[in-house]
Amino acid sequence: MPKFPIARNLISKLFTSKNHSTSSHTSSLNTHHLSLITFLFSLLLGACTFTYIPVIPNAQNREAQLLLIGELHYEEVEETLVLNLKTLELPSSNWLALQWFNPQGKEVASDALWLSPEMLGEGLNFILPKDVMWEYGYWRAVLSFEQKVIRQFALEVQAPQGDTDPTNPNNPDEPTETTSSSEG
């Protein structure tokens, strides 16, 4: 017997036999009891299935943010780096800051440009200043807007084939010898 008193009373009423005078009345009661049991059982089975349909969230408007496309490339003739940008979205007028980092990871130059909504879609060019000592390796250009870093461009600039190593003028294929002494 179930532990719940309501269920216990219902089941006991369904299965207890009562003396009835006519057999047709008894068969209709049994049919009635059977349909009631089937209905209750289907309710219990229905509770076991997944019946919740998740609500589709409302469309949310995203905040306007700075959206740029661009590329960093190496100009061989001038031996310098050029960063070409194009603004696609601009939330407000503000400064776009650029920091140049050499292959050792040191900041070697910086630049800034005031962006306004009138400049949407225009091409912006940043050129590594001529007074920066040029070297081959992994260069980075980091952009900031509203005091947040928004994008980093990186480029590995390889030395051309046949270029001599400035630290070893005798033979570019031989490694430079370094000596160290330790006293102890």
KAFEN-V131633 format. One record per residue. N is the residue number from 0. RES is the residue in one letter. PHI is phi in radians with two decimals (none if undefined). PSI is psi in degrees with one decimal (999 if undefined). NEAR is the number of other ideal C-beta (glycine too) atoms within 12 Angstrom. Layout:
n | res | phi | psi | near
N | RES | PHI | PSI | NEAR
N | RES | PHI | PSI | NEAR
This chain:
n | res | phi | psi | near
0 | M | none | 142.8 | 11
1 | P | -1.16 | 156.4 | 13
2 | K | -1.41 | -17.3 | 8
3 | F | -1.49 | 129.4 | 10
4 | P | -1.13 | -34.7 | 11
5 | I | -1.17 | -45.0 | 12
6 | A | -1.14 | -38.4 | 16
7 | R | -1.10 | -44.0 | 14
8 | N | -1.14 | -42.0 | 14
9 | L | -1.11 | -45.7 | 19
10 | I | -1.18 | -39.3 | 20
11 | S | -1.16 | -35.6 | 15
12 | K | -1.21 | -34.2 | 17
13 | L | -1.21 | -37.5 | 23
14 | F | -1.75 | -2.1 | 17
15 | T | -1.40 | 141.6 | 12
16 | S | -1.65 | 138.4 | 12
17 | K | -2.04 | 145.4 | 13
18 | N | -1.41 | 120.2 | 10
19 | H | -2.10 | 149.8 | 13
20 | S | -1.34 | -33.1 | 8
21 | T | -1.98 | 145.6 | 10
22 | S | -1.32 | -29.2 | 11
23 | S | -1.19 | -34.8 | 11
24 | H | -1.18 | -35.6 | 14
25 | T | -1.18 | -42.6 | 16
26 | S | -1.18 | -34.1 | 13
27 | S | -1.23 | -32.7 | 14
28 | L | -1.19 | -40.9 | 22
29 | N | -1.12 | -38.9 | 19
30 | T | -1.14 | -40.5 | 14
31 | H | -1.12 | -43.6 | 16
32 | H | -1.11 | -41.5 | 23
33 | L | -1.12 | -42.6 | 16
34 | S | -1.18 | -35.0 | 15
35 | L | -1.17 | -41.6 | 19
36 | I | -1.13 | -41.9 | 20
37 | T | -1.09 | -42.9 | 15
38 | F | -1.09 | -46.4 | 16
39 | L | -1.11 | -40.6 | 20
40 | F | -1.14 | -38.5 | 16
41 | S | -1.18 | -33.3 | 14
42 | L | -1.11 | -42.0 | 14
43 | L | -1.14 | -41.0 | 14
44 | L | -1.18 | -36.5 | 12
45 | G | -1.12 | -29.5 | 12
46 | A | -1.26 | -18.6 | 12
47 | C | -1.47 | -16.4 | 10
48 | T | -1.63 | 162.0 | 10
49 | F | -1.34 | 110.6 | 8
50 | T | -2.02 | -0.7 | 10
51 | Y | -1.58 | 125.7 | 7
52 | I | -1.78 | 117.7 | 6
53 | P | -1.10 | 144.0 | 7
54 | V | -1.32 | 135.9 | 6
55 | I | -1.35 | 124.0 | 6
56 | P | -1.15 | 151.6 | 6
57 | N | -1.18 | 149.5 | 6
58 | A | -1.14 | 131.9 | 6
59 | Q | -1.85 | 136.8 | 6
60 | N | -1.40 | 126.7 | 6
61 | R | -1.50 | 150.6 | 9
62 | E | -1.15 | 145.5 | 11
63 | A | -1.19 | 137.9 | 15
64 | Q | -2.46 | 163.6 | 18
65 | L | -1.26 | 126.0 | 33
66 | L | -2.18 | 119.2 | 22
67 | L | -2.16 | 151.2 | 33
68 | I | -2.19 | 151.3 | 18
69 | G | -3.12 | 178.4 | 27
70 | E | -2.62 | 148.5 | 21
71 | L | -1.89 | 127.1 | 31
72 | H | -2.44 | 163.8 | 23
73 | Y | -1.78 | 129.2 | 28
74 | E | -1.67 | 107.9 | 19
75 | E | -1.16 | -38.7 | 16
76 | V | -1.10 | -46.2 | 7
77 | E | -1.63 | -4.4 | 14
78 | E | 0.84 | 61.2 | 21
79 | T | -2.57 | 168.3 | 27
80 | L | -1.83 | 144.3 | 40
81 | V | -2.26 | 130.8 | 29
82 | L | -1.91 | 115.5 | 37
83 | N | -1.78 | 129.1 | 21
84 | L | -2.26 | 158.7 | 33
85 | K | -2.50 | 128.8 | 21
86 | T | -1.56 | 130.3 | 32
87 | L | -1.83 | -32.1 | 20
88 | E | -2.44 | 147.6 | 21
89 | L | -2.54 | 116.0 | 28
90 | P | -1.25 | -36.1 | 21
91 | S | -2.84 | 166.4 | 17
92 | S | -1.28 | 132.9 | 18
93 | N | -2.97 | 176.2 | 23
94 | W | -1.46 | 135.1 | 20
95 | L | -1.79 | 116.3 | 35
96 | A | -1.80 | 145.4 | 27
97 | L | -2.30 | 131.8 | 38
98 | Q | -2.09 | 133.8 | 28
99 | W | -1.73 | 133.9 | 35
100 | F | -2.13 | 131.7 | 26
101 | N | -1.41 | 178.5 | 24
102 | P | -1.07 | -19.9 | 23
103 | Q | -1.50 | -2.9 | 13
104 | G | 1.52 | 10.3 | 15
105 | K | -1.60 | 140.9 | 16
106 | E | -1.26 | 122.0 | 18
107 | V | -1.93 | -16.5 | 27
108 | A | -2.84 | 159.8 | 28
109 | S | -2.55 | 160.0 | 21
110 | D | -2.68 | 161.4 | 27
111 | A | -2.56 | 152.7 | 18
112 | L | -2.50 | 133.0 | 25
113 | W | -1.38 | 121.8 | 17
114 | L | -1.78 | 136.1 | 33
115 | S | -2.34 | 160.6 | 16
116 | P | -1.00 | -24.7 | 17
117 | E | -1.17 | -17.0 | 11
118 | M | -1.58 | 3.4 | 22
119 | L | -1.03 | 132.3 | 21
120 | G | 1.46 | -9.8 | 17
121 | E | -1.38 | 151.0 | 18
122 | G | -1.43 | 134.1 | 19
123 | L | -2.04 | 134.8 | 29
124 | N | -2.16 | 130.2 | 22
125 | F | -2.06 | 130.7 | 31
126 | I | -2.05 | 135.1 | 24
127 | L | -1.05 | 126.3 | 35
128 | P | -1.02 | 147.9 | 18
129 | K | -1.17 | -24.8 | 14
130 | D | -1.37 | -3.8 | 11
131 | V | -1.41 | 131.3 | 23
132 | M | -1.17 | 120.5 | 19
133 | W | -1.42 | 140.9 | 25
134 | E | -2.67 | 153.5 | 23
135 | Y | -1.41 | 150.3 | 21
136 | G | 2.51 | -157.4 | 22
137 | Y | -1.64 | 106.4 | 21
138 | W | -1.77 | 147.9 | 36
139 | R | -2.29 | 146.8 | 30
140 | A | -2.20 | 121.2 | 40
141 | V | -1.96 | 126.9 | 28
142 | L | -1.81 | 139.4 | 34
143 | S | -2.25 | 143.8 | 24
144 | F | -2.48 | 131.9 | 29
145 | E | 0.94 | 41.9 | 20
146 | Q | 1.08 | 27.9 | 11
147 | K | -2.26 | 137.5 | 16
148 | V | -1.24 | 126.1 | 18
149 | I | -1.98 | -24.4 | 27
150 | R | -2.82 | 149.6 | 27
151 | Q | -2.28 | 133.2 | 21
152 | F | -1.96 | 139.9 | 31
153 | A | -2.37 | 149.0 | 22
154 | L | -2.63 | 130.6 | 27
155 | E | -1.65 | 114.7 | 16
156 | V | -1.78 | 115.3 | 26
157 | Q | -1.56 | 145.5 | 15
158 | A | -1.21 | 140.2 | 19
159 | P | -1.11 | 151.9 | 12
160 | Q | -1.08 | 136.2 | 8
161 | G | 1.52 | -2.9 | 8
162 | D | -1.31 | 135.1 | 17
163 | T | -1.42 | 148.0 | 16
164 | D | -1.35 | 122.2 | 17
165 | P | -1.15 | -19.4 | 14
166 | T | -1.46 | -16.2 | 14
167 | N | -2.37 | 83.6 | 15
168 | P | -1.24 | -15.8 | 11
169 | N | -1.25 | -55.0 | 13
170 | N | -2.53 | 119.5 | 12
171 | P | -1.21 | -18.1 | 17
172 | D | -1.48 | -21.0 | 12
173 | E | -1.52 | 136.6 | 12
174 | P | -1.22 | 151.9 | 11
175 | T | -1.29 | 133.2 | 15
176 | E | -1.46 | 134.7 | 10
177 | T | -2.16 | 139.3 | 8
178 | T | -2.12 | 144.2 | 6
179 | S | -2.40 | 143.8 | 6
180 | S | -2.16 | 144.0 | 6
181 | S | -2.30 | 131.5 | 5
182 | E | -1.79 | 138.0 | 4
183 | G | -2.82 | 999 | 3
